[in-house]
Amino acid sequence: DSNRSPAAIATTGAPPPAAPGDFEPSYSDCANLAAVYERLLRAEEMDKLDKKKLPPKVHASALEEVRGIVKDGTSQWRGQCDGIVDTVQIKPRWECAQKADTLKRFNGCMDGEFDGQ
């Protein structure tokens, strides 16, 4: 039917075609990336704690605080990620974050700071 305009297709609710390098993350993708985020956040928080050289009793309570920070931070990140499930995302950013060795790198990957690298 040559009378159909491209605009009519867009109103059917069909998603736009994905560009190369795009993908729609699943809840499983979020869980996997949240595990990376958790590991990096824990490492960063433990590094901060270790630099404080606290006495054992204070260290124990500070360690509990770190556990809470990591749990809450990871839960918040996972919640945000779950909110973008099934929306088109840029896959190389996710791959970059998956390989990140620091939280700063992880966040930079997700923010596109390392696009094309």
N, C-alpha and C positions, 0 to 999 in steps of 0.2 A: 504494500500500500504506500505509494509515493507521496500521499497527502499528509502522512504523519510527520509531525515536526519532532526534532530531538527533545524539545521541552516537554512534550507529552510523555516521553519515556521517563524523564526525571520525576514526574509526579506520581509514578506508580509505586513509589516507595523502594524501588530497587536501589541498592547502594551504588555509588560511582565505581567504575572499574578501578581496581587497585593498580597503582604504579609499581614498576619494578622496585623491589626492596621494601615494599609495604606489606604488612600482615595485620591480622586481627587477633590480638592475644586472647587466650582462654584463661579460665580460673587456674588451670594447671600452670600456665606460663607465669602467672602472677605468683603462685606458690613457689615456683622454682626461683624466680628472681628475688622474692622476699627472703628466701633462705640465704642468698648471697648478701642482701642488704643487712640481714641480721648478723651474719658472720663479720662483716666489715664494721658495723656499728659496735659490736661487742669488742672487737680488737681496738678500735679507737677509744672507747670508754675505758677499757682495761689499761691501755697505755697511759691515759690521763691519770688513772688511779695509781698505777705503779710509780709514776713520777712524783707523787705526793709523799712517798715513803712514810706511810702512816704506821703507827704502832698496831700490833695484832688485833686488839679489841676494837679499835676504831676502824681498822681495815675490814673487819668482818661486817660491820654495819654499812660501810661504804660499798662493799661488794654487793650487798642486798640492794642498795640504791642503784648500782649499775645494772643489776638484773632487771629492776623495774624500768629503768630508762630504755634498755634494749627491748624489753617486752612491749612497752608502750610505743616506742618508735617504730618497731617492726609492724605492730598491729595497725598503726596509723598509715604506714606506707602501703601495707597490704590492702587496707580499705580504699585508699586512693587508687591503687592499681585495679582492684576489682570494679571500680567505677568506670574504667575505660575498657573493660572486657568487650569484645566484639565491635570495637571501633578501630578504624584504620590507624595504625601506628607505623613508625619507621623502624623496620627490623634491625638495621645495622646499629642503631642506638641500644637496642636490647642486647644484641650480641656483645657490644662494647662493655656494657654494664655487667654482663655475665662474667667477663674476664677481668673486671676491675680488681685492683689489689688494695685500693683505699676507698674510703667513703667519698672523699672529694672526687676521685676519678669516676666512681659510680654515678654520682650526681651530675658530673660534667657530661658523662656519656648520655644520660637520659635527657639532659638539657640541650644536647646537640653541639656541645663545645668541641667535640672531636670528630664531627662529621667529615667524611672524606679522608680520614687519616688511616 
